[in-house]
């Protein structure tokens, strides 16, 4: 299993309702493996630094960055919309995707939401993600 998917499973277990919106969502919608060093997800309720720390995550307070126990950088959206898509809508319309033969699932942004958010961001990496999704 791709290490980023393993970390997504852990995050899903640690933080109920986590909905993935970046590389994890692209990989699961496109059914393609790709490399990424960060994991982006949405939660409705803010996760405190204390909650992250008690679950084994690390925080670089000087750079204001958080990392999973496996070392992946995480970006958590809990207040501001994602490229003009309300977070509540992302969570309410999320797809639940099986990720292994045991029936383990993770929640990801809907395909339509992912396309809109990637198109809205417009960075080179997002254009590449759109190409992955179009295949």
DRENPA-552426 format. One line per 10 residues: number of its first residue (from 0); their letters; for each residue x, y, z of N, C-alpha, C. Coordinates in steps of 0.2 Angstrom, whole numbers. Layout:
<nodes>
NUM) a) X:Y:Z:X:Y:Z:X:Y:Z  ...
</nodes>
This chain:
<nodes>
0) xxxxxxxxxx) 4:-6:0:0:0:0:4:6:0  2:11:-4:6:17:-4:6:20:3  12:23:5:13:26:12:8:31:13  7:35:8:2:41:9:-5:39:11  -7:33:8:-14:30:9:-14:27:16  -8:24:18:-8:22:25:-8:27:30  -5:33:29:-6:39:33:-13:41:33  -16:41:28:-23:44:27:-28:39:31  -26:33:31:-30:28:36:-29:30:43  -23:31:45:-22:33:52:-25:40:54
10) xxxxxxxxxx) -25:45:49:-28:51:51:-35:50:51  -38:46:47:-46:45:47:-48:41:54  -43:37:57:-45:34:63:-44:39:69  -39:43:68:-37:48:73:-42:54:74  -45:56:68:-49:62:68:-55:60:64  -60:59:67:-67:57:64:-69:62:59  -71:60:53:-74:65:49:-69:68:44  -62:67:45:-57:69:41:-59:68:33  -59:73:29:-60:72:22:-54:74:18  -51:70:14:-45:72:11:-47:75:4
20) xxxxxxxxxx) -43:80:3:-44:85:-3:-38:86:-8  -32:83:-6:-26:84:-10:-24:78:-14  -18:76:-13:-15:70:-16:-19:64:-15  -21:63:-9:-25:57:-7:-31:56:-12  -35:62:-12:-41:62:-16:-39:60:-24  -34:64:-26:-32:62:-33:-30:55:-34  -26:52:-30:-24:45:-31:-30:41:-31  -35:42:-26:-40:37:-25:-46:38:-31  -47:44:-33:-51:45:-39:-48:43:-45  -42:44:-46:-38:42:-53:-36:35:-53
30) xxxxxxxxxx) -36:32:-47:-34:25:-46:-27:24:-48  -23:29:-47:-16:29:-49:-11:31:-43  -6:28:-43:-1:29:-37:4:35:-40  5:40:-35:9:45:-37:13:47:-30  18:51:-31:22:53:-25:19:60:-22  19:60:-16:18:67:-13:21:67:-6  22:72:-3:25:73:3:21:76:8  15:78:6:10:81:10:3:78:10  -1:79:15:-8:77:15:-12:83:17  -17:84:13:-22:89:15:-29:86:16
40) xxxxxxxxxx) -32:89:22:-39:86:23:-43:92:27  -49:91:27:-54:95:29:-57:92:35  -58:96:41:-62:94:46:-67:100:48  -73:99:51:-77:104:52:-75:107:59  -74:103:64:-71:105:70:-64:106:71  -61:111:73:-54:113:73:-51:107:78  -45:105:76:-41:100:80:-36:104:83  -35:104:90:-30:108:94:-24:105:93  -19:109:94:-12:106:94:-11:101:100  -14:101:105:-14:96:110:-17:90:108
50) xxxxxxxxxx) -22:90:104:-25:84:101:-20:80:96  -17:84:92:-12:82:88:-6:78:91  -3:82:96:2:79:100:1:73:104  -5:73:107:-7:67:111:-8:60:106  -9:61:100:-10:56:95:-3:54:91  2:58:93:9:56:91:11:60:85  7:65:83:9:70:78:14:75:80  18:78:76:23:83:78:21:90:75  24:95:79:22:102:77:29:106:77  30:109:71:36:113:71:33:120:72
60) xxxxxxxxxx) 33:123:78:30:129:79:34:135:76  40:134:75:43:140:71:41:141:64  39:135:61:37:136:54:30:135:53  26:134:59:19:133:59:17:127:55  20:121:55:19:115:51:18:109:56  13:105:53:12:99:57:14:93:53  16:87:56:18:81:53:14:75:56  13:70:52:10:64:54:16:60:58  14:55:61:19:51:64:24:48:59  21:47:53:25:44:48:30:49:44
70) xxxxxxxxxx) 29:56:46:33:61:43:30:65:38  24:64:36:21:68:31:18:74:33  20:80:30:17:86:31:10:86:30  6:89:35:-1:89:34:-4:97:34  -9:98:30:-12:104:30:-19:103:32  -22:106:37:-29:105:39:-33:111:38  -38:110:34:-43:116:33:-49:115:38  -50:120:42:-56:120:46:-59:126:47  -57:132:44:-60:138:44:-61:141:37  -56:142:33:-57:145:27:-59:140:21
80) xxxxxxxxxx) -63:142:17:-65:138:11:-59:136:7  -60:130:3:-55:128:-1:-57:130:-8  -53:135:-11:-54:137:-17:-61:139:-19  -64:142:-14:-71:145:-15:-77:139:-14  -74:133:-12:-79:128:-10:-80:128:-2  -86:129:0:-87:129:8:-85:122:10  -81:122:16:-79:116:19:-85:111:21  -90:114:23:-96:110:25:-99:106:19  -99:109:13:-101:106:7:-96:100:5  -90:101:6:-85:96:5:-86:90:9
90) xxxxxxxxxx) -87:91:15:-88:86:20:-95:82:19  -100:86:17:-107:83:16:-107:79:10  -103:81:5:-104:77:-2:-98:73:-3  -94:71:2:-88:67:2:-90:60:-1  -85:57:-4:-85:50:-6:-82:46:-1  -84:40:0:-81:35:5:-78:30:0  -72:29:1:-68:25:-4:-65:19:0  -66:13:-2:-62:7:1:-55:8:-2  -50:6:3:-43:7:2:-39:0:3  -43:-5:5:-39:-11:6:-45:-17:5
100) xxxxxxxxxx) -42:-23:6:-47:-29:5:-51:-30:11  -49:-27:17:-52:-28:23:-58:-23:24  -60:-19:19:-65:-15:19:-64:-8:23  -57:-7:24:-55:0:27:-57:5:22  -60:11:24:-62:16:20:-59:23:22  -58:28:17:-57:35:19:-62:39:15  -63:45:18:-67:50:15:-63:55:11  -65:56:5:-62:61:0:-67:65:-3  -65:71:-5:-69:76:-8:-72:72:-14  -78:74:-16:-81:72:-22:-77:73:-28
110) xxxxxxxxxx) -78:69:-33:-74:70:-40:-75:77:-42  -82:79:-42:-83:86:-45:-80:91:-41  -80:91:-34:-77:96:-30:-70:96:-31  -66:90:-32:-59:90:-33:-57:93:-39  -61:92:-45:-60:95:-51:-61:103:-50  -66:105:-47:-67:113:-46:-61:116:-42  -59:112:-37:-54:115:-32:-47:115:-36  -46:110:-40:-39:110:-43:-39:115:-49  -45:116:-52:-45:121:-58:-45:128:-55  -48:129:-49:-48:135:-46:-41:137:-43
120) xxxxxxxxxx) -37:132:-41:-30:134:-38:-26:135:-44  -26:132:-50:-22:134:-56:-15:133:-56  -12:130:-51:-5:129:-50:-3:124:-55  4:123:-57:6:118:-62:5:111:-59  6:110:-52:4:104:-49:-3:102:-50  -8:107:-49:-15:106:-50:-17:104:-57  -14:107:-62:-15:106:-69:-13:99:-70  -7:97:-67:-5:90:-68:-10:85:-65  -13:87:-59:-18:82:-56:-24:82:-60  -26:87:-63:-32:87:-68:-31:82:-74
130) xxxxx) -25:82:-76:-23:78:-81:-23:70:-79  -21:69:-73:-22:62:-70:-29:60:-70  -33:65:-68:-41:64:-67:-44:63:-73  -42:66:-79:-45:65:-85:-44:59:-89  -38:55:-87:-37:49:-90:-41:43:-89
</nodes>
